[in-house]
Amino acid sequence: MIEHIVLFKWKEDVQIDEVNELLHELSELKNKIPGIVSYKIGHNLSTRSQGYGAGITSTFLDQSSLDTYIPHPEHQKVYTKLIQKVDNLLVVDFQDIME
C-alpha cells in the first residue's frame, strides 16, 4: 500500500466556503477513481501548522494506483481549481516500511 499525504497552504484571500467546497470535491474522488483504499481529509487543528490549513491522507493499493490517480481527469478537474487557491502544497508519498 502507498500512503499519499498532501498539505495545503491557502492564499490569504481564499474564503472558508471556497476551502470547504474544494475539500468536498476532493473527498468525492474516492468514489470516482479506482485503487483508492481510504481517503481522509480535513482542516488542520495543530498550532504547529506553519500555515498549512488543511490536509489529505489517502491510501492506494499500490504505486500503479497512485500513478493512475494523479493524471486521472477527475483528479485533474479538482486540482485545476485547487492550484489557484493555494500558496503552497506539501506532498509526501511513502510505502510503510513495516509492511
C-alpha positions as a Markdown table, in Angstrom:
| # | Residue | x | y | z |
|---|---|---|---|---|
| 1 | Met | 0.0 | 0.0 | 0.0 |
| 2 | Ile | 1.1 | 3.6 | -0.7 |
| 3 | Glu | 0.3 | 6.5 | 1.6 |
| 4 | His | -0.3 | 9.8 | -0.1 |
| 5 | Ile | -0.3 | 12.9 | 2.1 |
| 6 | Val | -0.9 | 16.4 | 0.9 |
| 7 | Leu | -0.9 | 19.6 | 3.0 |
| 8 | Phe | -2.5 | 22.9 | 1.7 |
| 9 | Lys | -1.3 | 26.4 | 2.5 |
| 10 | Trp | -4.2 | 28.6 | 1.3 |
| 11 | Lys | -3.8 | 32.1 | -0.3 |
| 12 | Glu | -4.8 | 34.9 | 2.1 |
| 13 | Asp | -7.8 | 35.9 | 0.1 |
| 14 | Val | -9.4 | 32.5 | -0.1 |
| 15 | Gln | -12.7 | 32.3 | 1.9 |
| 16 | Ile | -13.6 | 29.3 | 4.1 |
| 17 | Asp | -16.6 | 28.4 | 1.9 |
| 18 | Glu | -14.2 | 28.1 | -1.1 |
| 19 | Val | -11.9 | 25.8 | 1.0 |
| 20 | Asn | -14.8 | 23.7 | 2.2 |
| 21 | Glu | -16.1 | 23.3 | -1.4 |
| 22 | Leu | -12.7 | 22.2 | -2.6 |
| 23 | Leu | -12.3 | 19.8 | 0.3 |
| 24 | His | -15.7 | 18.3 | -0.5 |
| 25 | Glu | -14.8 | 17.9 | -4.2 |
| 26 | Leu | -11.5 | 16.2 | -3.2 |
| 27 | Ser | -13.4 | 13.8 | -0.8 |
| 28 | Glu | -15.6 | 12.7 | -3.7 |
| 29 | Leu | -12.6 | 11.4 | -5.7 |
| 30 | Lys | -12.6 | 8.2 | -3.6 |
| 31 | Asn | -15.9 | 7.3 | -5.3 |
| 32 | Lys | -14.6 | 8.2 | -8.8 |
| 33 | Ile | -11.1 | 6.8 | -9.1 |
| 34 | Pro | -10.2 | 3.1 | -8.7 |
| 35 | Gly | -7.4 | 2.0 | -6.5 |
| 36 | Ile | -8.1 | 4.3 | -3.5 |
| 37 | Val | -8.4 | 2.2 | -0.3 |
| 38 | Ser | -9.0 | 5.1 | 2.1 |
| 39 | Tyr | -9.3 | 8.9 | 1.8 |
| 40 | Lys | -9.3 | 11.2 | 4.8 |
| 41 | Ile | -9.5 | 15.0 | 4.5 |
| 42 | Gly | -9.9 | 17.9 | 6.9 |
| 43 | His | -8.9 | 21.2 | 8.4 |
| 44 | Asn | -5.6 | 21.4 | 10.3 |
| 45 | Leu | -6.2 | 21.7 | 14.0 |
| 46 | Ser | -2.5 | 21.9 | 15.0 |
| 47 | Thr | -0.9 | 25.1 | 16.5 |
| 48 | Arg | 2.3 | 24.0 | 14.8 |
| 49 | Ser | 0.9 | 24.1 | 11.3 |
| 50 | Gln | 3.4 | 26.6 | 9.7 |
| 51 | Gly | 0.4 | 28.0 | 7.8 |
| 52 | Tyr | -0.9 | 24.7 | 6.3 |
| 53 | Gly | -4.6 | 24.9 | 6.8 |
| 54 | Ala | -5.9 | 21.5 | 5.6 |
| 55 | Gly | -4.6 | 18.1 | 4.6 |
| 56 | Ile | -5.4 | 14.8 | 3.0 |
| 57 | Thr | -4.2 | 11.4 | 3.9 |
| 58 | Ser | -5.0 | 8.7 | 1.4 |
| 59 | Thr | -4.0 | 5.1 | 0.9 |
| 60 | Phe | -3.6 | 3.4 | -2.5 |
| 61 | Leu | -3.4 | -0.2 | -3.3 |
| 62 | Asp | 0.0 | 0.1 | -4.9 |
| 63 | Gln | 2.2 | 2.5 | -6.8 |
| 64 | Ser | 0.3 | 1.9 | -10.0 |
| 65 | Ser | -2.9 | 3.0 | -8.4 |
| 66 | Leu | -1.3 | 6.3 | -7.3 |
| 67 | Asp | 0.2 | 6.7 | -10.7 |
| 68 | Thr | -3.3 | 6.4 | -12.2 |
| 69 | Tyr | -4.8 | 8.8 | -9.7 |
| 70 | Ile | -2.5 | 11.8 | -10.3 |
| 71 | Pro | -3.3 | 12.3 | -14.1 |
| 72 | His | -6.9 | 11.0 | -13.8 |
| 73 | Pro | -9.4 | 13.5 | -15.4 |
| 74 | Glu | -11.5 | 13.7 | -12.2 |
| 75 | His | -8.4 | 14.5 | -10.1 |
| 76 | Gln | -7.1 | 17.0 | -12.6 |
| 77 | Lys | -10.5 | 18.8 | -12.7 |
| 78 | Val | -10.3 | 19.4 | -8.9 |
| 79 | Tyr | -6.6 | 20.1 | -9.0 |
| 80 | Thr | -7.1 | 22.8 | -11.6 |
| 81 | Lys | -9.4 | 24.7 | -9.2 |
| 82 | Leu | -7.3 | 23.9 | -6.1 |
| 83 | Ile | -4.0 | 25.1 | -7.5 |
| 84 | Gln | -5.5 | 28.6 | -8.0 |
| 85 | Lys | -6.3 | 28.8 | -4.2 |
| 86 | Val | -3.0 | 27.6 | -2.6 |
| 87 | Asp | 0.2 | 29.4 | -1.9 |
| 88 | Asn | 1.9 | 26.0 | -1.4 |
| 89 | Leu | 1.4 | 22.3 | -1.4 |
| 90 | Leu | 3.4 | 19.8 | 0.5 |
| 91 | Val | 3.2 | 16.2 | -0.7 |
| 92 | Val | 4.7 | 13.0 | 0.8 |
| 93 | Asp | 4.2 | 9.6 | -0.8 |
| 94 | Phe | 5.6 | 6.5 | 1.0 |
| 95 | Gln | 5.2 | 2.8 | 1.4 |
| 96 | Asp | 5.1 | 1.7 | 5.0 |
| 97 | Ile | 8.4 | 0.0 | 5.9 |
| 98 | Met | 6.6 | -2.2 | 8.3 |
| 99 | Glu | 4.6 | -4.0 | 5.6 |
